[in-house]
């Protein structure tokens, strides 16, 4: 008889009173507490990094908010390409945020349960290392490790679609069928979920995420305007403020084309509203940059003010034209920069092709997008249009987005943490880990 069948319910310790939910993303950690009695849990969003500024001062996690000069700041991130590869750095961040006496989310790890997310299809050795640190170093009494996308099945997904409207009802959790697209800092993953469990053979990954797009925008702006290669943090803010997904890429490129040298096009100056100015922070009077409509006359005036700089001329302004939409276009056409991968819509159909055709209508009618990149204007509309063009004509295609796609995964985990009985069946206790070993734990988390 297997260890799982020999164990009786009364043999284990009582479940912890509350659960620490950690969505351990590559760019930010979404963390907070949830329990049966917590009505509306809210996560804290913590930068998942160690940073050092030009004055050699080090910032850990949420301390980054105290930094006043992000010029030439250097980051060390524990998560690389979606996988947690440096527990040395991650432990320092967790201890600062959760376990120190002055930690913003202070708790005793021996008295709370833990839900921890990971990327789909994570490497077994990294999973084993993670389990070992959770139980042997932090000594959590119970722990549930799972692929982040699967937790979105515990949200009320039908309320995320604009149509058809319905009276809010108690949703069936986890959602019966769901196609989850998670576009984050390191990559974009497509995960079909059936009864809350990922169908591993159909998971697809696109190696385009927020980091690659920021680096691409940095390269474009460094070639055309200022050298920003050491200021990727600032360029990331520029990307989030200015970039959008084009619904008609060819037309937008026409509007922002400069034209031959002796025949400048009239539409180039403003691109019919596409051209925007981003005023960079100077870290004296402004710690944050801002976007404004491009004014060709003002730009010319600043260009000719070379002596006795006025307050106007002291502004460092970057004008963005086709950069605004060519950078997010990488999600739909990665071949633009030589990546030998299909675009997002084709990857969705490739994922479905690994599943029985009878499931296609259910997945296509329940597509949810989460992650920071989905906040870009036009993302949902473009994705829905492209999938509809590739999907069978008889299938309904619906793409929905949560109110806050960055914390959606955490919210699903918080809902799961309220269901103590369900979470207890899915979790592993430290007593079980010590008795049955790491291999048994890995099998349980894999659903075997």
C-alpha positions as CSV (number, residue, x, y, z in Angstrom):
1,X,0.0,0.0,0.0
2,X,1.4,3.4,-0.9
3,X,2.2,6.0,1.8
4,X,-0.6,8.2,0.6
5,X,-3.1,5.5,1.4
6,X,-1.6,4.5,4.7
7,X,-1.9,8.0,6.1
8,X,-5.1,8.8,8.0
9,X,-6.6,12.2,8.2
10,X,-6.2,12.4,12.0
11,X,-2.5,11.5,11.8
12,X,-1.4,14.9,10.5
13,X,-1.2,18.2,12.4
14,X,-4.1,20.7,12.1
15,X,-3.9,23.0,9.1
16,X,-2.4,26.5,9.7
17,X,-4.8,29.3,10.5
18,X,-3.8,31.3,7.5
19,X,-1.9,30.9,4.3
20,X,0.9,33.0,2.8
21,X,0.2,33.2,-1.0
22,X,3.2,34.1,-3.1
23,X,3.0,34.5,-6.8
24,X,6.7,34.6,-7.4
25,X,7.0,36.4,-10.8
26,X,10.2,37.3,-12.5
27,X,9.6,41.1,-12.3
28,X,7.4,41.4,-9.2
29,X,6.3,39.2,-6.3
30,X,2.6,39.3,-5.5
31,X,2.2,38.3,-1.9
32,X,-0.4,38.5,0.9
33,X,-2.3,36.4,3.4
34,X,-5.6,34.6,2.9
35,X,-7.8,32.4,5.1
36,X,-11.4,31.2,5.6
37,X,-12.2,34.4,7.5
38,X,-10.5,36.9,5.2
39,X,-13.2,38.6,3.1
40,X,-11.3,40.6,0.5
41,X,-7.6,39.8,0.6
42,X,-5.3,42.3,-1.2
43,X,-1.8,41.5,-2.3
44,X,1.3,43.6,-2.0
45,X,3.3,44.0,-5.2
46,X,7.0,43.7,-4.5
47,X,9.9,44.1,-7.0
48,X,11.6,40.7,-7.2
49,X,15.1,42.0,-7.4
50,X,18.2,43.3,-5.6
51,X,19.3,46.7,-7.1
52,X,22.3,48.9,-6.8
53,X,22.3,52.6,-7.9
54,X,25.2,54.7,-9.1
55,X,26.1,55.6,-5.5
56,X,26.6,51.9,-4.8
57,X,23.6,51.8,-2.4
58,X,21.7,48.5,-2.4
59,X,17.9,48.1,-2.4
60,X,16.2,44.9,-1.5
61,X,12.6,44.3,-2.8
62,X,10.2,47.0,-1.7
63,X,13.1,49.3,-0.7
64,X,13.3,50.1,-4.4
65,X,10.5,52.6,-3.8
66,X,13.0,54.7,-1.8
67,X,15.4,55.1,-4.7
68,X,15.4,58.6,-6.2
69,X,17.7,58.2,-9.1
70,X,17.2,55.2,-11.5
71,X,19.9,56.3,-13.9
72,X,22.4,53.5,-14.5
73,X,20.8,51.3,-11.8
74,X,21.9,47.6,-11.9
75,X,19.5,44.7,-11.0
76,X,20.1,41.2,-9.9
77,X,16.9,39.0,-10.4
78,X,16.5,35.5,-8.9
79,X,14.2,34.4,-11.7
80,X,15.7,34.0,-15.1
81,X,13.7,32.9,-18.3
82,X,10.8,32.2,-16.0
83,X,12.5,29.8,-13.7
84,X,13.7,30.5,-10.1
85,X,17.5,29.8,-10.5
86,X,19.0,31.8,-7.6
87,X,17.6,30.9,-4.2
88,X,20.5,32.8,-2.6
89,X,19.1,36.1,-3.9
90,X,15.4,35.0,-3.4
91,X,16.0,34.1,0.2
92,X,17.4,37.5,0.9
93,X,14.3,39.1,-0.6
94,X,11.9,36.8,1.2
95,X,13.6,37.3,4.5
96,X,13.5,41.1,4.0
97,X,9.8,41.1,3.0
98,X,8.3,38.3,5.1
99,X,10.4,37.1,8.0
100,X,12.4,40.0,9.5
101,X,10.9,41.7,12.5
102,X,10.3,44.9,10.5
103,X,9.2,43.1,7.3
104,X,6.1,44.7,5.6
105,X,4.3,41.2,5.6
106,X,5.9,39.8,8.8
107,X,5.0,36.3,9.7
108,X,6.5,33.2,11.4
109,X,7.1,30.6,8.6
110,X,6.5,27.8,11.0
111,X,3.0,29.0,11.7
112,X,1.5,29.7,8.2
113,X,0.9,27.6,5.2
114,X,2.3,28.5,1.8
115,X,1.0,28.5,-1.8
116,X,3.9,29.1,-4.3
117,X,3.6,29.5,-8.0
118,X,6.1,28.4,-10.7
119,X,6.3,28.4,-14.5
120,X,4.6,25.6,-16.4
121,X,6.8,22.6,-17.2
122,X,9.5,23.7,-14.7
123,X,12.7,21.6,-14.5
124,X,12.4,18.8,-11.9
125,X,15.8,19.6,-10.3
126,X,14.7,23.2,-9.7
127,X,11.4,21.9,-8.2
128,X,13.2,19.6,-5.9
129,X,15.6,22.4,-4.8
130,X,12.6,24.6,-4.1
131,X,10.8,22.0,-2.0
132,X,14.0,21.4,0.0
133,X,14.4,25.1,0.9
134,X,10.7,25.6,1.8
135,X,10.7,22.7,4.2
136,X,14.3,22.4,5.5
137,X,15.3,26.1,5.7
138,X,12.1,28.0,6.1
139,X,10.3,25.1,7.8
140,X,6.7,25.9,6.6
141,X,4.2,23.3,8.1
142,X,2.3,22.9,4.8
143,X,3.0,23.9,1.2
144,X,1.4,23.7,-2.2
145,X,3.5,24.4,-5.3
146,X,1.8,24.7,-8.6
147,X,2.0,26.2,-12.1
148,X,0.8,29.8,-11.8
149,X,-1.7,29.6,-14.7
150,X,-3.7,26.9,-13.0
151,X,-4.7,29.2,-10.1
152,X,-6.7,31.4,-12.5
153,X,-9.3,28.6,-12.7
154,X,-10.4,29.6,-9.2
155,X,-11.5,33.1,-10.3
156,X,-15.0,33.7,-11.7
157,X,-13.8,33.7,-15.4
158,X,-17.3,34.4,-16.9
159,X,-17.4,37.8,-15.3
160,X,-14.2,38.7,-17.3
161,X,-16.0,38.6,-20.7
162,X,-17.8,41.7,-22.0
163,X,-20.6,39.6,-23.4
164,X,-22.9,38.0,-22.7
165,X,-23.8,39.8,-19.4
166,X,-25.3,37.8,-16.7
167,X,-26.4,38.0,-13.1
168,X,-23.5,37.2,-10.8
169,X,-23.9,33.7,-9.4
170,X,-21.8,31.5,-7.2
171,X,-19.2,30.2,-9.8
172,X,-18.2,26.6,-10.1
173,X,-14.6,26.3,-8.9
174,X,-12.3,25.5,-10.4
175,X,-13.5,26.5,-13.9
176,X,-14.4,23.5,-16.0
177,X,-12.5,24.5,-19.1
178,X,-10.1,27.5,-19.7
179,X,-7.3,28.5,-22.0
180,X,-5.0,30.7,-20.1
181,X,-2.5,33.0,-21.8
182,X,0.1,34.5,-19.4
183,X,2.3,37.2,-20.9
184,X,4.8,38.3,-18.3
185,X,8.4,39.6,-17.9
186,X,10.3,36.5,-19.1
187,X,8.0,34.8,-21.6
188,X,4.4,34.2,-22.7
189,X,2.8,30.8,-22.0
190,X,-0.4,29.2,-23.3
191,X,-1.9,26.7,-20.9
192,X,-5.1,24.8,-21.5
193,X,-6.8,23.9,-18.1
194,X,-9.4,21.2,-17.6
195,X,-11.0,21.1,-14.2
196,X,-8.2,23.4,-12.9
197,X,-5.4,21.0,-14.1
198,X,-3.0,22.0,-16.8
199,X,-2.8,19.7,-19.9
200,X,1.0,19.5,-20.0
201,X,1.3,18.1,-23.5
202,X,-0.5,21.2,-24.9
203,X,1.4,23.9,-23.0
204,X,3.2,26.2,-25.4
205,X,5.8,28.9,-24.7
206,X,6.7,32.0,-26.7
207,X,10.1,33.5,-25.7
208,X,8.8,37.1,-25.9
209,X,8.1,38.9,-22.7
210,X,8.4,42.3,-21.1
211,X,12.2,42.0,-20.7
212,X,12.8,41.3,-24.4
213,X,10.5,44.1,-25.5
214,X,12.1,46.5,-23.2
215,X,15.6,45.6,-24.5
216,X,14.3,45.9,-28.1
217,X,12.9,49.4,-27.4
218,X,16.2,50.3,-25.7
219,X,18.1,49.3,-28.8
220,X,15.8,51.3,-31.1
221,X,15.9,54.5,-29.0
222,X,19.6,54.2,-28.5
223,X,20.1,54.1,-32.3
224,X,17.7,56.9,-33.1
225,X,17.8,59.3,-30.1
226,X,19.6,59.0,-26.7
227,X,22.0,56.3,-25.7
228,X,19.8,54.5,-23.1
229,X,21.6,51.2,-22.9
230,X,22.3,51.6,-19.2
231,X,18.8,52.9,-18.4
232,X,16.6,49.9,-19.0
233,X,14.5,50.7,-15.9
234,X,13.5,54.1,-17.5
235,X,12.9,52.5,-20.9
236,X,10.6,50.0,-19.2
237,X,8.5,52.9,-17.9
238,X,8.5,54.5,-21.4
239,X,7.3,51.2,-22.8
240,X,4.4,50.8,-20.3
241,X,3.3,54.4,-20.8
242,X,3.6,54.7,-24.6
243,X,3.4,51.3,-26.4
244,X,0.2,49.9,-27.8
245,X,-0.8,46.9,-30.0
246,X,-1.7,48.0,-33.5
247,X,-4.9,46.7,-35.1
248,X,-3.7,47.5,-38.6
249,X,0.1,47.3,-38.6
250,X,0.6,48.2,-42.3
251,X,-1.5,51.4,-42.0
252,X,0.3,52.6,-38.9
253,X,3.6,52.0,-40.5
254,X,2.5,54.1,-43.5
255,X,1.4,57.0,-41.2
256,X,4.8,57.0,-39.5
257,X,7.0,56.7,-42.6
258,X,9.2,59.7,-43.1
259,X,9.3,59.5,-46.8
260,X,12.2,60.3,-49.3
261,X,14.7,62.9,-48.3
262,X,13.4,65.5,-50.7
263,X,9.7,64.7,-50.2
264,X,8.8,64.6,-46.5
265,X,5.3,63.2,-45.9
266,X,2.8,65.5,-44.2
267,X,1.5,62.7,-42.0
268,X,5.0,62.1,-40.6
269,X,5.1,65.1,-38.2
270,X,2.3,63.8,-35.9
271,X,1.4,60.4,-37.5
272,X,-2.2,61.4,-37.1
273,X,-1.9,61.1,-33.3
274,X,0.6,58.2,-33.2
275,X,3.7,60.4,-32.5
276,X,4.1,61.0,-28.7
277,X,6.7,62.8,-26.6
278,X,8.0,61.2,-23.5
279,X,9.6,63.8,-21.1
280,X,12.3,62.0,-19.2
281,X,12.8,62.5,-15.5
282,X,15.7,64.7,-14.4
283,X,15.7,63.3,-10.8
284,X,15.8,66.8,-9.4
285,X,12.4,68.4,-10.2
286,X,10.8,65.2,-11.6
287,X,11.4,61.6,-10.4
288,X,8.9,60.3,-13.0
289,X,8.6,60.9,-16.7
290,X,5.3,61.6,-18.5
291,X,3.7,61.3,-21.9
292,X,2.3,64.2,-24.0
293,X,1.1,64.7,-27.6
294,X,3.9,65.5,-30.0
295,X,4.1,69.2,-31.0
296,X,6.5,69.6,-34.0
297,X,6.8,73.4,-33.4
298,X,7.8,72.9,-29.7
299,X,10.3,70.2,-30.7
300,X,11.9,72.6,-33.3
301,X,12.1,75.3,-30.8
302,X,14.0,73.1,-28.3
303,X,16.3,71.9,-31.0
304,X,17.5,75.5,-31.8
305,X,17.9,76.7,-28.2
306,X,21.6,76.0,-27.7
307,X,22.6,78.8,-25.3
308,X,21.2,80.1,-22.1
309,X,18.9,77.1,-21.6
310,X,15.4,78.0,-20.4
311,X,13.3,75.7,-18.2
312,X,11.6,74.5,-21.5
313,X,15.0,73.7,-23.1
314,X,16.1,71.8,-19.9
315,X,13.6,69.1,-20.7
316,X,15.0,65.8,-22.2
317,X,12.3,64.7,-24.6
318,X,12.1,61.5,-26.6
319,X,9.7,61.4,-29.6
320,X,8.2,57.9,-30.2
321,X,6.6,57.1,-33.5
322,X,6.6,53.6,-35.0
323,X,8.4,52.4,-31.9
324,X,5.1,52.6,-30.1
325,X,3.6,49.6,-32.0
326,X,6.6,47.8,-33.5
327,X,7.8,46.7,-30.1
328,X,4.5,44.9,-29.0
329,X,4.2,43.5,-32.5
330,X,6.9,41.0,-31.5
331,X,4.2,39.1,-29.6
332,X,2.3,38.5,-32.8
333,X,5.3,38.3,-35.2
334,X,8.5,37.3,-33.4
335,X,10.2,36.6,-36.7
336,X,10.5,40.5,-37.1
337,X,13.7,40.1,-35.0
338,X,14.7,36.7,-36.2
339,X,13.0,34.5,-33.6
340,X,12.1,31.2,-35.2
341,X,8.8,30.9,-33.4
342,X,5.1,31.4,-34.3
343,X,3.1,34.4,-33.2
344,X,0.7,34.2,-30.3
345,X,-2.4,33.4,-32.3
346,X,-0.7,30.6,-34.2
347,X,0.7,29.2,-31.0
348,X,-2.8,29.1,-29.5
349,X,-4.0,26.9,-32.5
350,X,-0.8,24.8,-32.2
351,X,-1.7,24.2,-28.5
352,X,-5.2,23.2,-29.5
353,X,-3.9,20.8,-32.2
354,X,-2.5,18.7,-29.4
355,X,-6.0,18.2,-27.9
356,X,-9.1,16.3,-29.1
357,X,-11.2,18.5,-31.5
358,X,-14.2,18.0,-29.3
359,X,-12.6,20.3,-26.7
360,X,-11.8,23.1,-29.1
361,X,-15.1,25.0,-28.8
362,X,-14.9,25.1,-25.0
363,X,-11.3,26.4,-25.0
364,X,-11.8,29.0,-27.8
365,X,-14.9,30.4,-26.0
366,X,-13.0,30.7,-22.7
367,X,-9.7,32.4,-23.4
368,X,-8.3,34.5,-20.5
369,X,-5.2,36.7,-20.8
370,X,-3.2,37.7,-17.7
371,X,0.2,39.3,-17.1
372,X,1.6,42.8,-17.4
373,X,1.9,42.8,-21.2
374,X,-1.8,42.3,-21.6
375,X,-2.3,45.9,-20.2
376,X,-1.1,47.3,-23.5
377,X,-3.9,49.0,-25.4
378,X,-5.4,46.9,-28.2
379,X,-3.9,43.6,-27.0
380,X,-7.2,41.8,-26.4
381,X,-8.8,43.0,-29.6
382,X,-5.9,42.1,-31.8
383,X,-5.5,38.6,-30.3
384,X,-9.2,37.9,-30.6
385,X,-9.2,39.0,-34.3
386,X,-6.2,36.9,-35.2
387,X,-7.5,33.8,-33.4
388,X,-10.9,34.2,-35.0
389,X,-9.2,34.2,-38.4
390,X,-7.5,30.9,-37.7
391,X,-10.2,29.0,-35.7
392,X,-12.9,26.9,-37.3
393,X,-15.8,29.0,-38.5
394,X,-18.3,27.2,-36.3
395,X,-16.4,28.0,-33.1
396,X,-17.2,31.1,-31.0
397,X,-14.0,32.9,-30.0
398,X,-14.0,35.0,-26.7
399,X,-11.0,36.6,-25.1
400,X,-11.4,38.1,-21.7
401,X,-9.1,40.0,-19.4
402,X,-9.4,40.5,-15.6
403,X,-9.8,44.0,-14.1
404,X,-6.2,43.7,-12.9
405,X,-4.3,41.0,-14.9
406,X,-1.1,41.4,-12.9
407,X,-2.7,40.1,-9.7
408,X,-5.2,37.7,-11.2
409,X,-3.2,34.6,-10.5
410,X,-2.7,35.7,-6.8
411,X,-6.4,36.3,-6.5
412,X,-7.2,32.8,-7.7
413,X,-4.7,31.4,-5.1
414,X,-6.4,33.5,-2.4
415,X,-9.7,32.0,-3.3
416,X,-8.2,28.5,-3.1
417,X,-6.7,29.3,0.3
418,X,-10.2,30.0,1.7
419,X,-11.2,26.4,0.9
420,X,-9.3,24.7,3.7
421,X,-10.5,21.1,2.8
422,X,-9.5,21.4,-0.9
423,X,-6.2,23.0,-0.1
424,X,-5.4,20.4,2.5
425,X,-5.9,17.6,0.0
426,X,-3.5,19.3,-2.5
427,X,-0.8,20.4,0.0
428,X,2.1,18.5,1.4
429,X,2.9,18.8,5.1
430,X,6.5,19.0,6.5
431,X,5.8,15.7,8.3
432,X,4.9,14.0,5.0
433,X,8.1,15.5,3.4
434,X,10.3,14.1,6.2
435,X,8.6,10.7,6.1
436,X,8.2,10.0,2.4
437,X,10.9,12.2,0.8
438,X,11.3,14.6,-2.1
439,X,10.4,12.1,-4.8
440,X,6.9,11.4,-3.3
441,X,6.3,15.2,-2.9
442,X,7.2,15.7,-6.6
443,X,4.8,13.0,-7.7
444,X,2.0,14.4,-5.6
445,X,2.4,17.9,-7.0
446,X,2.5,16.4,-10.5
447,X,-0.9,14.8,-9.8
448,X,0.5,11.2,-10.0
